[in-house]
Amino acid sequence: MRISTQTFYDRSLNSLQSQQTALSRLGMQVGTQTRVMTASDDPIAAIRALGIGKSLSVNAQFAASRTQANQSLGLSDNVLGNVASTTHKIKELLVQAGDNALSDVDRAAIATQLESQMDQLMGLANTRDGNGQYLYAGFKSASPPFIKQADGSVSYVGDQGERLMQVDAARQMAANDNGRSIFQSVQANAKYIGSTPASNTGSAMFKGTSVVNANDPNFGKDFDITFLAGEYKVMTKDTPPVVIATGPYKDGGTITFGGMQMAVTGTPVDGDVIHVTTAKNAGTDMFSALSDVISALRQPASGGGSPAFAKINNALSTANVKFSNALDNVLTVATSVGARMAELDMLDEGGEDRRVSEEGSLENLVGLDMIGAISQLERQKMAMQATMLTIMKVQSLSLMDYVK
């Protein structure tokens, strides 16, 4: 059978093109280290690889969200630590101010120190994150959440929103806490707070409350202790009020009511009142509590036993309990932040395990045997070179090569 020159050239060209395509495909496989370049290479593996790829992409997005949440919570953890330290310092100054040997000038100096602590607390409450957003403003993160008014009071102008982040397939997590929950809240088990109104004219001073029977039917209510004609009367603030305890007043004695007891010293005047209120009803704003005690410390007192001196000591007793409750609340929020950070670490570990497993599955599906592929690539190169040499050799032949 004769093969024409044109047929030989056509077949040689087709063979060369086929080998070139195979060589190019092998080169791409080696370059990408992937066996399945198109769905036609292995339809089943390609479909399964597509699903795993999407899963890896989602897992990577969750990991990015966890990183962002961890950064925000880490900043909050540091700030709350500073808030707790500042609150400790405030409590130390309140205890110092309760020294009966202090003069009006000494108490005014402590008031100045408390003002400095208030400014520091304000700065912490208006902390910004790395993006310039206010950390404790809720959803209103573009503006400061705490504003000092012209009268010196501090107002919270943020909201109670929580920026939720999807940190895993079935877990949304708050990456922030709003300022009200930190600086204007107390825990459910916070201590009762005693206080006296400005209308009191006697020198009676209270020493805080202690719980003796939390199962008392009146425990958890608000009370007023009223003094009249050497007697005391304890009434609930129900509507109408209910008298739950009465008795003769004794300087330095203890008044028991509603599952609690309170020590009272000094001489009350008829009509004087001591309010005993649950923490949530007594005012939970740290800035307001600090402002009230600063104002009290700047008032002159004529000495022990005077009504003015009693007002200062009662204001200090009120502030002491309020800041004990505030510190407990700050530490509780800090514990919550720490728990969320620990959960993110566990989710990171789980996410990393999934990534490693899915990448292993993907490698099994579309991964390339590099040693075998490189060997095949070299063989293909040699075959192509042989084909090219053959074509060149045939092209150079002529009838004269066979004439002797």
Order of alpha helices (4+ residues) and beta strands (2+ residues): alpha-alpha-alpha-beta-beta-beta-beta-alpha-beta-beta-beta-beta-beta-beta-beta-beta-alpha-alpha-alpha
